[in-house]
Amino acid sequence: MQQHHFIESPKRSLIKTLSWKVVATTISFCVTYSQSGNLDESIKISGIVLAIGVVAYYLHERAWNSVHWEKQHAEHL
């Protein structure tokens, strides 16, 4: 069976970037607010946000990997 190789279009990469920023911003806001309610405390919580963000980003990428929207065959670009 022939294996097809896909590359992401710039449009797909942009949408993924924007969707990730929404996720990351929401996580940062929720963690900061739930821990302190204080903007200055966000610096202290950055380690927590980083750990959560790594896991969330990995799961996000794996989910997007199964979405075929805007994927194109490399030979068509």
C-alpha positions as CSV (number, residue, x, y, z in Angstrom):
1,M,0.0,0.0,0.0
2,Q,1.3,3.4,-0.9
3,Q,1.9,5.8,2.0
4,H,0.9,9.4,1.4
5,H,3.1,12.2,2.9
6,F,1.3,15.5,3.9
7,I,2.7,18.8,4.8
8,E,0.8,21.6,6.6
9,S,-0.3,24.7,4.7
10,P,0.6,28.1,6.2
11,K,-3.1,28.7,6.8
12,R,-3.3,25.5,8.8
13,S,-0.2,26.4,10.8
14,L,-1.6,29.8,11.6
15,I,-5.0,28.4,12.8
16,K,-3.1,25.9,14.9
17,T,-1.0,28.7,16.4
18,L,-4.0,30.9,17.2
19,S,-6.0,28.0,18.7
20,W,-3.0,27.0,20.9
21,K,-2.6,30.6,22.1
22,V,-6.3,30.6,23.3
23,V,-5.6,27.3,25.2
24,A,-2.3,28.6,26.7
25,T,-3.8,31.9,27.7
26,T,-6.8,30.3,29.3
27,I,-4.6,27.9,31.3
28,S,-2.3,30.8,32.4
29,F,-5.3,32.9,33.5
30,C,-7.0,30.1,35.4
31,V,-3.9,29.0,37.2
32,T,-2.9,32.5,38.2
33,Y,-6.4,33.5,39.3
34,S,-7.1,30.3,41.2
35,Q,-3.8,30.5,43.1
36,S,-3.6,34.2,43.9
37,G,-6.0,36.4,42.1
38,N,-3.0,38.7,41.8
39,L,-1.2,39.6,38.6
40,D,2.2,39.8,40.3
41,E,1.9,36.2,41.5
42,S,1.8,35.0,37.9
43,I,5.6,35.1,37.8
44,K,5.8,32.7,40.7
45,I,3.3,30.3,39.1
46,S,5.1,30.2,35.7
47,G,6.7,26.9,36.5
48,I,3.2,25.3,37.1
49,V,1.9,26.8,33.9
50,L,5.0,25.6,32.0
51,A,4.4,22.0,33.2
52,I,0.7,22.0,32.4
53,G,1.4,23.7,29.1
54,V,3.8,21.1,27.9
55,V,1.3,18.3,28.5
56,A,-1.6,20.3,27.1
57,Y,0.4,21.3,24.0
58,Y,1.4,17.6,23.3
59,L,-2.3,16.5,23.6
60,H,-3.3,19.4,21.4
61,E,-0.8,18.5,18.7
62,R,-1.9,14.9,18.8
63,A,-5.5,15.9,18.4
64,W,-4.7,18.1,15.4
65,N,-2.7,15.3,13.9
66,S,-5.9,13.4,13.4
67,V,-7.6,16.4,11.7
68,H,-7.2,16.3,7.9
69,W,-8.5,19.8,7.2
70,E,-6.1,21.9,5.1
71,K,-3.5,19.1,4.8
72,Q,-2.2,18.8,1.3
73,H,-0.1,16.3,-0.6
74,A,3.4,17.6,-0.8
75,E,3.5,17.1,-4.6
76,H,0.6,19.6,-5.1
77,L,2.4,22.6,-3.5
